[in-house]
Amino acid sequence: MAVSHASGDRVISTAHSRTSRMTAGRATLALFAALAAWLVPGVGHLLLGRWGRALVFFCAVSGLVVSGYLLRGNVFPPHSGDPFGTLGFLADAGTGVFYYFSRFFESAGPDVSRAAGDYGTRFIAAAGVVNLLAVLDTIEISTGRRN
Amino acid sequence: MICSAFIFINSALRLSHFGAMLLFALLVSLALACLSQRTRAGGVKYVLWSFALFVLVGLGVAWLMYPISR
């Protein structure tokens, strides 16, 4: 009886350690995938083996952000000084590496005096928000909350 | 080559207001469908439905604002 209790405890502790190792592994994967997804849109899903989703997210985010730059939308700097500017920066920074391409695409700088420039600002912010949602999706998939 | 591609895209992207709205609606609908739907059939249905709603609501709001545009 005592032997059976001891072996039962051992089985439970092995299962516990396996579960905690799996949880730690999933958390690491989630963190890594989220970081990758934020930096380059779609890469987080690519790491998780979701090729179709990765392609769609990359096309949607890059399409929005490049169109925004070509429409000469405004890209908010990190230290704008007002709350709306900070919110704009957070949305723009959501595009990851594309945020740093703005100078390449917008060599002439933003032009929000025309309606197209104003649309461009919205395109860039929407791209950032969509990418942040994609980051959340990668976290959910890698932690097993979503299939 | 990258520069010439960039110049081509830049010159090609002279979007009208309606064209910008269509592009925005299409890209955002694609992303939202991917986020909310897990099956391909559901995704396609969602893209079409969302795109149509974006365009219809956009046109509706545009007509509502027409009297105050001038």
Backbone of each chain as ProteinMPNN parsed JSONL, in Angstrom:
{"seq_chain_A": "MAVSHASGDRVISTAHSRTSRMTAGRATLALFAALAAWLVPGVGHLLLGRWGRALVFFCAVSGLVVSGYLLRGNVFPPHSGDPFGTLGFLADAGTGVFYYFSRFFESAGPDVSRAAGDYGTRFIAAAGVVNLLAVLDTIEISTGRRN", "coords_chain_A": {"N_chain_A": [[0.832, -1.222, 0.0], [1.913, 1.203, 0.913], [3.959, 1.386, -0.922], [2.543, 1.644, -3.278], [1.365, 4.159, -2.855], [3.658, 5.765, -2.835], [4.618, 5.404, -5.454], [2.501, 6.477, -6.818], [2.624, 9.159, -5.997], [5.048, 9.791, -7.177], [4.413, 9.628, -9.869], [2.539, 11.671, -10.058], [4.136, 13.896, -9.398], [5.972, 13.809, -11.503], [4.275, 14.279, -13.634], [3.458, 16.827, -12.935], [5.886, 18.256, -13.131], [6.382, 17.909, -15.823], [4.202, 19.244, -16.93], [4.69, 21.853, -15.978], [7.074, 22.354, -17.285], [6.208, 22.28, -19.913], [4.472, 24.464, -19.889], [6.264, 26.541, -19.386], [7.803, 26.345, -21.684], [5.883, 26.936, -23.614], [5.317, 29.566, -22.898], [7.745, 30.819, -23.435], [7.885, 30.396, -26.175], [5.631, 31.839, -26.935], [6.379, 34.428, -26.238], [8.613, 34.833, -27.874], [7.455, 34.464, -30.42], [5.609, 36.544, -30.391], [7.252, 38.793, -30.279], [8.623, 38.523, -32.693], [6.452, 38.681, -34.426], [5.645, 41.274, -34.015], [7.899, 42.738, -34.859], [8.363, 42.008, -37.63], [5.656, 41.933, -39.638], [3.573, 39.097, -39.742], [5.571, 37.188, -39.424], [5.48, 35.989, -36.92], [3.249, 34.262, -37.082], [4.243, 32.684, -39.073], [6.353, 31.37, -37.783], [4.86, 29.761, -36.159], [3.851, 28.014, -37.906], [1.704, 28.771, -39.424], [1.189, 29.402, -42.406], [-0.537, 30.549, -44.346], [-1.97, 32.504, -42.927], [0.169, 34.067, -42.107], [1.037, 35.107, -44.531], [-1.203, 36.599, -45.321], [-1.349, 38.495, -43.225], [1.113, 39.769, -43.537], [0.829, 40.876, -46.118], [-1.445, 42.51, -45.756], [-0.695, 44.323, -43.682], [1.74, 45.418, -44.659], [0.822, 46.413, -47.085], [-1.027, 48.368, -46.24], [0.644, 50.088, -44.739], [2.68, 50.875, -46.539], [1.152, 52.052, -48.547], [0.15, 54.135, -47.032], [2.501, 55.576, -46.534], [3.177, 56.283, -49.147], [1.059, 57.888, -49.755], [1.792, 60.004, -48.397], [1.412, 60.231, -45.592], [1.272, 61.245, -42.108], [3.884, 60.475, -39.858], [4.157, 59.684, -36.562], [6.432, 61.015, -34.184], [8.501, 59.629, -31.468], [8.564, 61.31, -29.153], [6.267, 63.335, -28.893], [4.864, 65.062, -27.256], [2.153, 65.677, -26.814], [-0.942, 64.033, -25.787], [-2.436, 62.872, -27.936], [-0.54, 62.716, -29.911], [1.186, 60.884, -28.726], [-0.473, 58.628, -28.64], [-0.763, 58.288, -31.372], [1.88, 57.713, -32.024], [2.179, 55.256, -30.693], [0.398, 53.68, -32.139], [1.571, 53.832, -34.693], [4.083, 52.72, -34.173], [3.378, 50.139, -33.865], [3.647, 48.93, -36.296], [6.092, 47.82, -36.405], [9.1, 46.964, -37.888], [8.584, 48.433, -40.127], [8.09, 50.983, -39.311], [10.527, 52.197, -39.177], [11.155, 52.423, -41.809], [10.0, 54.616, -42.797], [11.365, 56.953, -43.477], [12.668, 56.238, -45.759], [10.614, 55.701, -47.596], [9.137, 58.032, -47.428], [10.616, 60.321, -48.467], [10.264, 62.977, -49.065], [8.914, 63.846, -46.9], [5.973, 64.121, -44.699], [2.704, 65.16, -45.91], [0.107, 66.653, -44.912], [-1.591, 68.56, -45.735], [-3.143, 68.033, -47.86], [-6.003, 65.975, -48.654], [-5.282, 63.372, -49.201], [-2.886, 62.952, -47.813], [-3.81, 63.012, -45.226], [-5.415, 60.736, -45.252], [-3.39, 58.923, -45.574], [-2.092, 59.06, -43.085], [-4.027, 57.785, -41.479], [-4.018, 55.277, -42.668], [-1.474, 54.313, -41.968], [-1.629, 54.255, -39.165], [-3.743, 52.435, -38.873], [-2.542, 50.173, -39.928], [-0.629, 49.651, -37.965], [-2.281, 49.063, -35.757], [-3.641, 46.811, -36.687], [-1.473, 45.08, -36.906], [-0.748, 44.863, -34.214], [-2.976, 43.512, -33.257], [-2.569, 41.15, -34.607], [-0.293, 40.305, -33.3], [-1.339, 39.719, -30.768], [-2.942, 37.592, -31.542], [-1.0, 35.704, -32.257], [0.096, 35.217, -29.75], [-2.072, 34.025, -28.47], [-2.383, 31.722, -30.028], [0.093, 30.442, -29.666], [0.084, 29.937, -26.942], [-1.855, 28.116, -26.766], [-4.479, 28.767, -26.433], [-5.974, 29.204, -28.577], [-6.775, 27.482, -31.593]], "CA_chain_A": [[0.0, 0.0, 0.0], [2.825, 2.354, 0.987], [4.686, 1.421, -2.2], [1.612, 2.17, -4.28], [1.254, 5.606, -2.601], [4.912, 6.403, -3.251], [4.69, 5.429, -6.923], [1.473, 7.436, -7.243], [3.178, 10.509, -5.801], [6.092, 10.02, -8.174], [3.724, 9.856, -11.153], [1.939, 13.012, -10.001], [5.192, 14.921, -9.451], [6.508, 13.801, -12.875], [3.28, 14.952, -14.477], [3.514, 18.252, -12.6], [7.1, 18.872, -13.69], [6.227, 17.94, -17.279], [3.254, 20.324, -17.226], [5.318, 23.164, -15.77], [8.059, 22.545, -18.361], [5.451, 22.604, -21.128], [3.967, 25.827, -19.732], [7.404, 27.444, -19.563], [8.152, 26.294, -23.114], [4.856, 27.681, -24.349], [5.472, 30.993, -22.589], [8.913, 31.281, -24.178], [7.491, 30.42, -27.593], [4.682, 32.944, -27.105], [7.147, 35.679, -26.172], [9.442, 34.905, -29.071], [6.571, 34.64, -31.572], [5.016, 37.884, -30.302], [8.298, 39.757, -30.643], [8.853, 38.371, -34.136], [5.249, 39.166, -35.113], [5.634, 42.739, -33.963], [8.994, 43.282, -35.672], [8.034, 41.823, -39.058], [4.292, 41.404, -39.683], [3.391, 37.774, -40.34], [6.63, 36.237, -39.062], [5.022, 35.248, -35.745], [2.415, 33.159, -37.567], [5.134, 31.804, -39.849], [7.062, 30.535, -36.809], [3.909, 28.798, -35.603], [3.439, 27.13, -39.0], [0.479, 29.255, -40.091], [1.71, 30.079, -43.592], [-1.581, 31.355, -44.975], [-2.209, 33.67, -42.073], [1.376, 34.892, -42.161], [1.04, 35.817, -45.821], [-2.282, 37.597, -45.306], [-0.991, 39.596, -42.327], [2.207, 40.542, -44.126], [0.298, 41.664, -47.243], [-2.371, 43.542, -45.269], [0.016, 45.37, -42.935], [2.685, 46.127, -45.528], [0.019, 47.166, -48.056], [-1.563, 49.565, -45.576], [1.682, 51.032, -44.307], [3.369, 51.444, -47.711], [0.196, 52.989, -49.156], [0.132, 55.321, -46.161], [3.716, 56.367, -46.787], [3.127, 56.845, -50.496], [0.066, 58.978, -49.721], [2.489, 61.016, -47.582], [0.779, 60.374, -44.279], [2.136, 61.697, -41.011], [4.427, 59.439, -38.962], [4.338, 60.38, -35.281], [7.708, 60.74, -33.513], [8.312, 59.079, -30.097], [8.329, 62.329, -28.117], [5.509, 64.408, -29.534], [4.504, 66.041, -26.233], [0.724, 65.701, -26.479], [-1.48, 62.665, -25.688], [-2.822, 62.336, -29.243], [0.719, 62.367, -30.583], [1.688, 59.644, -28.111], [-1.317, 57.54, -29.142], [-0.383, 58.114, -32.775], [3.17, 57.025, -32.063], [1.973, 53.849, -30.3], [-0.221, 52.993, -33.279], [2.566, 53.734, -35.779], [5.152, 51.802, -33.752], [2.846, 48.785, -34.015], [4.028, 48.362, -37.597], [7.395, 47.17, -36.234], [10.252, 47.438, -38.657], [8.12, 49.387, -41.135], [8.154, 52.329, -38.74], [11.844, 52.769, -39.486], [11.267, 52.607, -43.257], [9.243, 55.801, -43.2], [12.235, 57.955, -44.114], [12.986, 55.757, -47.1], [9.436, 55.87, -48.446], [8.657, 59.42, -47.404], [11.811, 61.166, -48.506], [9.83, 64.385, -49.109], [8.208, 64.163, -45.657], [4.508, 64.04, -44.789], [1.979, 66.33, -46.424], [-1.284, 66.488, -44.496], [-2.409, 69.681, -46.205], [-4.087, 67.447, -48.814], [-6.792, 64.888, -48.041], [-4.554, 62.091, -49.366], [-1.937, 62.842, -46.712], [-4.602, 62.682, -44.036], [-5.759, 59.312, -45.395], [-2.147, 58.177, -45.348], [-1.9, 58.975, -41.626], [-4.943, 56.747, -40.98], [-3.558, 53.98, -43.185], [-0.302, 53.871, -41.189], [-2.111, 53.912, -37.818], [-4.534, 51.199, -38.982], [-1.582, 49.072, -40.118], [-0.053, 49.364, -36.654], [-3.294, 48.424, -34.897], [-3.857, 45.459, -37.231], [-0.316, 44.25, -36.537], [-0.825, 44.562, -32.779], [-3.978, 42.442, -33.12], [-1.915, 39.918, -35.074], [0.617, 39.89, -32.209], [-2.2, 39.068, -29.763], [-3.36, 36.31, -32.117], [0.129, 34.757, -32.146], [0.215, 34.834, -28.336], [-3.151, 33.079, -28.177], [-2.115, 30.439, -30.695], [1.255, 29.751, -29.081], [-0.219, 29.461, -25.585], [-2.847, 27.045, -26.874], [-5.836, 29.231, -26.162], [-6.664, 29.177, -29.869], [-6.113, 26.474, -32.435]], "C_chain_A": [[0.856, 1.256, 0.0], [3.582, 2.527, -0.322], [3.808, 2.038, -3.277], [1.41, 3.674, -4.117], [2.47, 6.346, -3.125], [4.981, 6.497, -4.772], [3.657, 6.398, -7.491], [1.957, 8.862, -7.12], [4.223, 10.839, -6.865], [5.468, 10.353, -9.544], [3.159, 11.262, -11.19], [3.015, 14.085, -10.123], [5.824, 14.978, -10.833], [5.562, 14.54, -13.809], [3.3, 16.447, -14.238], [4.714, 18.926, -13.251], [7.011, 18.947, -15.207], [5.301, 19.085, -17.695], [3.913, 21.687, -17.072], [6.377, 23.437, -16.834], [7.361, 22.943, -19.66], [4.943, 24.033, -21.077], [5.085, 26.834, -19.956], [7.812, 27.504, -21.034], [7.177, 27.092, -23.95], [4.998, 29.181, -24.13], [6.651, 31.575, -23.357], [8.578, 31.416, -25.654], [6.572, 31.605, -27.87], [5.414, 34.28, -27.139], [7.962, 35.889, -27.444], [8.59, 35.181, -30.313], [5.963, 36.042, -31.583], [6.022, 38.949, -30.727], [8.551, 39.733, -32.144], [7.678, 38.943, -34.926], [5.187, 40.681, -35.119], [6.707, 43.323, -34.902], [8.708, 43.188, -37.164], [6.646, 41.196, -39.131], [4.225, 40.049, -40.383], [4.41, 36.746, -39.89], [6.235, 35.4, -37.831], [4.176, 34.052, -36.154], [3.248, 32.165, -38.362], [5.878, 30.852, -38.912], [6.159, 29.453, -36.225], [3.346, 27.865, -36.671], [2.156, 27.532, -39.679], [0.878, 30.081, -41.311], [0.69, 31.026, -44.222], [-1.836, 32.648, -44.218], [-1.03, 34.638, -42.137], [1.391, 35.744, -43.424], [-0.01, 36.931, -45.823], [-1.901, 38.782, -44.42], [0.13, 40.439, -42.912], [1.674, 41.441, -45.242], [-0.583, 42.805, -46.736], [-1.602, 44.678, -44.587], [0.972, 46.136, -43.849], [1.93, 46.952, -46.566], [-0.503, 48.461, -47.455], [-0.461, 50.58, -45.291], [2.405, 51.66, -45.502], [2.436, 52.413, -48.447], [0.145, 54.28, -48.345], [1.343, 56.21, -46.393], [3.657, 57.037, -48.146], [2.07, 57.948, -50.614], [0.584, 60.165, -48.898], [1.75, 61.306, -46.261], [1.784, 60.768, -43.212], [2.592, 60.508, -40.164], [4.777, 60.143, -37.656], [5.674, 60.024, -34.65], [7.477, 60.241, -32.076], [7.975, 60.131, -29.042], [7.583, 63.512, -28.731], [5.026, 65.444, -28.525], [3.038, 66.108, -25.907], [0.157, 64.287, -26.526], [-1.86, 62.056, -27.043], [-1.588, 61.917, -30.046], [1.291, 61.066, -30.049], [0.875, 58.444, -28.591], [-0.984, 57.226, -30.598], [0.927, 57.368, -32.906], [3.008, 55.547, -31.726], [1.36, 53.047, -31.448], [0.799, 52.793, -34.399], [3.659, 52.725, -35.442], [4.696, 50.351, -33.836], [3.227, 48.14, -35.328], [5.41, 47.716, -37.555], [8.473, 47.799, -37.077], [9.847, 48.463, -39.721], [8.168, 50.829, -40.618], [9.464, 53.019, -39.133], [12.076, 52.942, -40.979], [10.632, 53.912, -43.715], [10.117, 56.821, -43.916], [12.597, 57.556, -45.528], [11.818, 56.026, -48.043], [8.995, 57.327, -48.532], [9.844, 60.37, -47.399], [11.445, 62.653, -48.51], [9.091, 64.789, -47.833], [6.703, 64.088, -45.817], [3.888, 65.318, -45.351], [0.504, 66.14, -46.08], [-2.15, 67.693, -44.869], [-3.421, 69.192, -47.241], [-4.835, 66.314, -48.112], [-6.027, 63.575, -48.111], [-3.558, 61.874, -48.233], [-2.621, 62.458, -45.415], [-5.023, 61.206, -44.066], [-4.532, 58.457, -45.08], [-1.863, 57.995, -43.863], [-2.759, 57.872, -41.033], [-4.511, 55.359, -41.429], [-2.425, 53.44, -42.301], [-0.752, 53.44, -39.788], [-2.904, 52.608, -37.837], [-3.617, 50.0, -39.161], [-0.981, 48.66, -38.783], [-1.029, 48.625, -35.757], [-3.559, 46.989, -35.367], [-2.693, 44.547, -36.837], [-0.315, 43.916, -35.047], [-1.869, 43.472, -32.502], [-3.398, 41.101, -33.56], [-0.945, 39.389, -34.015], [-0.183, 39.164, -31.124], [-2.648, 37.691, -30.25], [-2.241, 35.28, -32.007], [0.294, 34.298, -30.695], [-0.847, 33.786, -27.992], [-2.899, 31.72, -28.804], [-0.973, 29.701, -29.984], [1.01, 29.3, -27.643], [-1.315, 28.388, -25.592], [-4.267, 27.469, -26.581], [-6.686, 29.216, -27.435], [-5.99, 28.128, -30.733], [-5.621, 27.095, -33.74]], "O_chain_A": [[0.621, 2.212, -0.74], [3.819, 3.645, -0.779], [4.266, 2.847, -4.084], [1.297, 4.395, -5.108], [2.359, 7.393, -3.763], [5.354, 7.535, -5.32], [3.894, 7.055, -8.504], [1.74, 9.683, -8.012], [4.297, 11.954, -7.382], [5.938, 11.234, -10.263], [3.269, 11.966, -12.194], [2.846, 15.063, -10.851], [6.18, 16.058, -11.304], [5.987, 15.322, -14.659], [3.18, 17.244, -15.168], [4.601, 20.002, -13.839], [7.489, 19.902, -15.819], [5.563, 19.797, -18.664], [3.733, 22.572, -17.908], [6.573, 24.58, -17.247], [7.832, 23.803, -20.404], [4.971, 24.743, -22.082], [4.894, 27.85, -20.624], [8.125, 28.572, -21.561], [7.562, 27.821, -24.864], [4.822, 29.971, -25.057], [6.572, 32.691, -23.871], [8.93, 32.402, -26.301], [6.702, 32.287, -28.887], [5.112, 35.149, -27.957], [7.991, 36.982, -28.01], [8.943, 36.012, -31.149], [5.818, 36.656, -32.64], [5.681, 39.889, -31.445], [8.678, 40.777, -32.785], [7.864, 39.597, -35.952], [4.739, 41.297, -36.086], [6.451, 44.276, -35.639], [8.802, 44.185, -37.88], [6.471, 40.045, -38.73], [4.758, 39.879, -41.479], [4.146, 35.547, -39.966], [6.619, 34.235, -37.724], [4.361, 32.952, -35.635], [2.995, 30.961, -38.331], [6.018, 29.666, -39.211], [6.62, 28.376, -35.848], [2.483, 27.033, -36.392], [1.57, 26.747, -40.425], [0.902, 31.31, -41.256], [1.015, 32.157, -44.584], [-1.906, 33.732, -44.798], [-1.204, 35.854, -42.212], [1.711, 36.932, -43.394], [0.251, 38.051, -46.265], [-2.098, 39.935, -44.803], [0.115, 41.666, -42.806], [2.017, 42.621, -45.311], [-0.486, 43.931, -47.222], [-1.831, 45.851, -44.88], [1.009, 47.366, -43.818], [2.343, 48.064, -46.894], [-0.431, 49.521, -48.078], [-0.61, 51.771, -45.564], [2.711, 52.852, -45.479], [2.872, 53.465, -48.913], [0.103, 55.377, -48.902], [1.231, 57.435, -46.443], [4.031, 58.2, -48.296], [2.175, 58.83, -51.466], [-0.095, 61.178, -48.733], [1.511, 62.455, -45.888], [2.994, 60.636, -43.397], [1.791, 59.647, -39.8], [5.582, 61.074, -37.635], [6.023, 58.846, -34.583], [6.386, 60.408, -31.53], [7.184, 59.868, -28.136], [8.174, 64.545, -29.046], [4.799, 66.596, -28.895], [2.683, 66.555, -24.816], [0.701, 63.428, -27.22], [-1.635, 60.868, -27.275], [-1.594, 60.911, -30.755], [1.814, 60.247, -30.805], [1.426, 57.389, -28.907], [-0.93, 56.066, -31.005], [1.085, 56.507, -33.772], [3.607, 54.685, -32.369], [1.74, 51.904, -31.702], [0.882, 51.713, -34.983], [4.109, 51.972, -36.305], [5.521, 49.438, -33.874], [3.14, 46.92, -35.464], [5.856, 47.132, -38.543], [8.732, 49.0, -36.999], [10.671, 49.264, -40.162], [8.275, 51.774, -41.4], [9.513, 54.223, -39.383], [13.074, 53.537, -41.386], [10.719, 54.27, -44.889], [9.666, 57.48, -44.853], [12.808, 58.406, -46.392], [12.009, 56.521, -49.154], [8.54, 57.792, -49.577], [10.05, 61.125, -46.449], [12.209, 63.489, -48.026], [8.686, 65.943, -47.693], [6.201, 64.001, -46.937], [4.468, 66.401, -45.274], [-0.252, 65.546, -46.849], [-3.277, 67.838, -44.396], [-4.436, 69.847, -47.478], [-4.368, 65.767, -47.114], [-6.106, 62.757, -47.195], [-3.399, 60.754, -47.746], [-2.091, 61.689, -44.614], [-4.991, 60.519, -43.045], [-4.62, 57.422, -44.42], [-1.448, 56.921, -43.427], [-2.296, 57.106, -40.187], [-4.618, 54.389, -40.679], [-2.418, 52.265, -41.933], [-0.323, 52.404, -39.281], [-2.764, 51.776, -36.941], [-3.878, 48.93, -38.612], [-0.839, 47.471, -38.498], [-0.654, 47.671, -35.076], [-3.685, 46.072, -34.556], [-2.898, 43.387, -36.48], [0.072, 42.815, -34.657], [-1.678, 42.623, -31.632], [-3.69, 40.058, -32.974], [-0.793, 38.179, -33.851], [0.242, 38.123, -30.624], [-2.725, 36.742, -29.47], [-2.496, 34.116, -31.7], [0.596, 33.132, -30.439], [-0.565, 32.796, -27.317], [-3.166, 30.686, -28.191], [-1.058, 28.499, -29.732], [1.665, 28.37, -27.173], [-1.654, 27.827, -24.55], [-5.164, 26.631, -26.49], [-7.916, 29.215, -27.391], [-4.784, 27.906, -30.627], [-5.039, 26.401, -34.574]]}, "seq_chain_B": "MICSAFIFINSALRLSHFGAMLLFALLVSLALACLSQRTRAGGVKYVLWSFALFVLVGLGVAWLMYPISR", "coords_chain_B": {"N_chain_B": [[17.092, 48.812, -59.078], [15.222, 48.412, -57.034], [14.747, 51.06, -56.509], [13.59, 51.925, -58.925], [11.291, 50.381, -58.913], [10.061, 51.437, -56.693], [9.635, 54.089, -57.556], [7.846, 53.561, -59.623], [5.658, 52.449, -58.229], [5.046, 54.593, -56.642], [4.252, 56.519, -58.51], [2.136, 55.193, -59.563], [0.339, 55.095, -57.507], [-1.785, 57.094, -57.341], [-4.255, 57.735, -55.812], [-7.799, 58.076, -55.842], [-10.3, 59.487, -53.628], [-12.265, 57.571, -53.303], [-10.958, 55.328, -54.281], [-8.914, 55.053, -52.379], [-10.476, 54.443, -50.186], [-11.543, 51.972, -50.974], [-9.214, 50.411, -51.116], [-8.332, 50.504, -48.453], [-10.554, 49.316, -47.184], [-10.473, 46.74, -48.268], [-7.946, 45.688, -47.434], [-8.08, 45.887, -44.616], [-10.353, 44.333, -44.135], [-9.441, 41.82, -44.95], [-7.448, 41.32, -43.008], [-8.97, 41.366, -40.629], [-10.69, 39.257, -41.1], [-8.937, 37.125, -41.031], [-8.235, 37.222, -38.371], [-10.608, 36.715, -37.004], [-11.925, 34.507, -38.079], [-11.752, 30.952, -38.427], [-11.996, 29.078, -40.37], [-11.606, 28.499, -43.921], [-13.797, 28.972, -45.615], [-15.478, 30.439, -43.967], [-13.844, 32.638, -43.621], [-13.664, 33.762, -46.207], [-16.319, 34.47, -46.612], [-16.592, 36.314, -44.568], [-14.76, 38.31, -45.371], [-15.981, 39.261, -47.726], [-18.417, 40.198, -46.745], [-17.621, 42.094, -44.798], [-16.144, 43.863, -46.398], [-18.132, 44.798, -48.143], [-19.793, 46.054, -46.282], [-18.08, 48.059, -45.3], [-17.79, 49.648, -47.619], [-20.465, 50.333, -48.233], [-21.316, 51.659, -45.87], [-19.438, 53.713, -45.868], [-20.143, 55.08, -48.244], [-22.728, 55.802, -47.534], [-22.284, 57.529, -45.334], [-20.868, 59.486, -46.672], [-22.867, 60.523, -48.377], [-24.561, 61.51, -46.431], [-23.054, 63.603, -45.483], [-22.979, 65.241, -47.616], [-24.775, 67.545, -47.929], [-23.558, 69.45, -46.24], [-21.19, 69.977, -47.395], [-20.594, 72.129, -48.932]], "CA_chain_B": [[15.846, 48.086, -59.359], [14.283, 48.747, -55.951], [14.388, 52.471, -56.678], [12.666, 52.069, -60.047], [10.016, 49.806, -58.451], [9.489, 52.41, -55.771], [9.136, 55.224, -58.351], [6.668, 53.073, -60.35], [4.537, 52.337, -57.273], [4.708, 55.947, -56.195], [3.496, 57.218, -59.556], [0.878, 54.458, -59.788], [-0.566, 55.27, -56.374], [-2.485, 58.377, -57.288], [-5.585, 57.232, -55.498], [-8.909, 58.988, -55.567], [-10.834, 59.228, -52.287], [-12.974, 56.3, -53.36], [-9.942, 54.278, -54.441], [-8.257, 54.873, -51.072], [-11.427, 53.758, -49.305], [-11.625, 50.57, -51.401], [-7.968, 49.739, -50.717], [-8.378, 50.387, -46.992], [-11.596, 48.341, -46.838], [-10.028, 45.404, -48.659], [-6.833, 45.219, -46.601], [-8.538, 45.712, -43.223], [-11.269, 43.187, -44.118], [-8.611, 40.604, -45.015], [-6.796, 41.111, -41.71], [-9.984, 41.045, -39.612], [-11.197, 37.905, -41.384], [-7.913, 36.201, -40.532], [-8.24, 37.241, -36.907], [-11.836, 36.256, -36.37], [-12.445, 33.257, -38.642], [-10.775, 29.848, -38.409], [-12.136, 28.241, -41.575], [-11.434, 29.272, -45.158], [-15.113, 29.387, -46.118], [-15.916, 31.518, -43.084], [-12.983, 33.792, -43.889], [-14.073, 34.374, -47.485], [-17.638, 35.073, -46.369], [-16.36, 37.481, -43.705], [-14.111, 39.355, -46.18], [-16.977, 39.854, -48.631], [-19.414, 40.899, -45.917], [-16.968, 43.259, -44.191], [-15.806, 44.799, -47.47], [-19.383, 45.41, -48.592], [-20.264, 46.978, -45.244], [-17.179, 49.225, -45.315], [-18.097, 50.498, -48.784], [-21.827, 50.865, -48.118], [-21.358, 52.648, -44.779], [-18.658, 54.868, -46.342], [-20.966, 55.834, -49.202], [-23.846, 56.373, -46.768], [-21.788, 58.688, -44.561], [-20.526, 60.522, -47.651], [-24.112, 61.171, -48.799], [-25.074, 62.281, -45.286], [-22.265, 64.83, -45.333], [-23.033, 66.016, -48.861], [-25.385, 68.886, -47.785], [-22.698, 70.412, -45.535], [-19.87, 70.015, -48.039], [-20.36, 73.437, -49.593]], "C_chain_B": [[14.782, 48.424, -58.297], [13.79, 50.18, -56.114], [13.37, 52.642, -57.794], [11.299, 51.498, -59.681], [9.296, 50.8, -57.551], [8.874, 53.593, -56.53], [7.866, 54.815, -59.102], [5.45, 53.027, -59.429], [4.063, 53.729, -56.862], [3.871, 56.686, -57.238], [2.149, 56.528, -59.785], [-0.138, 54.749, -58.69], [-1.111, 56.703, -56.296], [-3.955, 58.027, -57.069], [-6.595, 58.355, -55.361], [-9.388, 58.688, -54.141], [-11.503, 57.856, -52.245], [-11.985, 55.132, -53.475], [-9.234, 53.987, -53.125], [-9.177, 54.113, -50.126], [-11.524, 52.275, -49.667], [-10.397, 49.789, -50.943], [-7.958, 49.484, -49.206], [-9.36, 49.282, -46.575], [-11.124, 46.922, -47.131], [-8.958, 44.872, -47.702], [-7.273, 44.975, -45.151], [-9.497, 44.521, -43.123], [-10.496, 41.88, -44.135], [-8.011, 40.285, -43.645], [-7.821, 40.704, -40.648], [-10.554, 39.652, -39.823], [-10.223, 36.866, -40.848], [-7.951, 36.107, -39.008], [-9.466, 36.551, -36.325], [-12.346, 34.922, -36.89], [-11.366, 32.188, -38.681], [-10.902, 28.958, -39.628], [-12.029, 29.123, -42.807], [-12.764, 29.807, -45.677], [-15.649, 30.551, -45.288], [-15.137, 32.794, -43.335], [-13.406, 34.535, -45.148], [-15.395, 35.121, -47.311], [-17.466, 36.379, -45.563], [-15.74, 38.633, -44.506], [-15.145, 40.063, -47.048], [-17.969, 40.726, -47.853], [-18.824, 42.19, -45.341], [-16.642, 44.323, -45.241], [-17.057, 45.548, -47.95], [-19.89, 46.422, -47.569], [-19.407, 48.239, -45.182], [-17.594, 50.203, -46.421], [-19.47, 51.131, -48.625], [-21.923, 51.934, -47.025], [-20.58, 53.902, -45.191], [-19.46, 55.735, -47.293], [-22.135, 56.516, -48.494], [-23.425, 57.619, -46.002], [-21.434, 59.834, -45.505], [-21.773, 61.267, -48.114], [-24.726, 61.997, -47.671], [-24.347, 63.612, -45.146], [-22.351, 65.747, -46.556], [-23.655, 67.413, -48.682], [-24.473, 69.904, -47.101], [-21.323, 70.549, -46.196], [-19.594, 71.339, -48.729], [-21.138, 74.548, -48.899]], "O_chain_B": [[13.62, 48.682, -58.613], [12.618, 50.49, -55.901], [12.407, 53.395, -57.654], [10.269, 52.044, -60.076], [8.081, 50.977, -57.64], [7.773, 54.048, -56.22], [6.925, 55.601, -59.215], [4.366, 53.493, -59.78], [2.867, 54.002, -56.751], [2.912, 57.382, -56.904], [1.16, 57.165, -60.148], [-1.344, 54.66, -58.92], [-0.912, 57.41, -55.308], [-4.768, 58.023, -57.993], [-6.296, 59.431, -54.842], [-8.922, 57.731, -53.522], [-11.337, 57.09, -51.296], [-12.16, 54.089, -52.845], [-8.981, 52.83, -52.788], [-8.733, 53.255, -49.364], [-11.58, 51.42, -48.783], [-10.506, 48.667, -50.45], [-7.619, 48.393, -48.749], [-9.049, 48.436, -45.737], [-11.349, 46.01, -46.335], [-9.054, 43.743, -47.221], [-6.885, 43.982, -44.536], [-9.462, 43.781, -42.14], [-10.845, 40.939, -43.423], [-8.055, 39.146, -43.18], [-7.565, 39.797, -39.856], [-10.866, 38.946, -38.864], [-10.631, 35.853, -40.282], [-7.726, 35.042, -38.435], [-9.386, 35.888, -35.291], [-13.129, 34.261, -36.207], [-10.199, 32.485, -38.939], [-10.007, 28.158, -39.9], [-12.315, 30.32, -42.763], [-12.85, 30.951, -46.124], [-16.198, 31.514, -45.822], [-15.687, 33.894, -43.273], [-13.498, 35.763, -45.165], [-15.567, 36.241, -47.792], [-18.106, 37.393, -45.843], [-16.136, 39.788, -44.348], [-15.19, 41.291, -47.107], [-18.302, 41.837, -48.263], [-19.455, 43.246, -45.393], [-16.834, 45.518, -45.014], [-17.037, 46.765, -48.135], [-20.355, 47.504, -47.927], [-19.925, 49.346, -45.031], [-17.729, 51.405, -46.195], [-19.631, 52.33, -48.853], [-22.533, 52.984, -47.227], [-21.004, 55.02, -44.901], [-19.469, 56.96, -47.178], [-22.489, 57.652, -48.807], [-24.12, 58.635, -46.017], [-21.665, 61.002, -45.192], [-21.756, 62.492, -48.234], [-25.331, 63.043, -47.91], [-24.934, 64.618, -44.746], [-21.863, 66.877, -46.535], [-23.123, 68.382, -49.225], [-24.597, 71.103, -47.353], [-20.411, 71.155, -45.634], [-18.448, 71.625, -49.072], [-21.064, 75.705, -49.313]]}, "name": "protein", "num_of_chains": 2, "seq": "MAVSHASGDRVISTAHSRTSRMTAGRATLALFAALAAWLVPGVGHLLLGRWGRALVFFCAVSGLVVSGYLLRGNVFPPHSGDPFGTLGFLADAGTGVFYYFSRFFESAGPDVSRAAGDYGTRFIAAAGVVNLLAVLDTIEISTGRRNMICSAFIFINSALRLSHFGAMLLFALLVSLALACLSQRTRAGGVKYVLWSFALFVLVGLGVAWLMYPISR"}
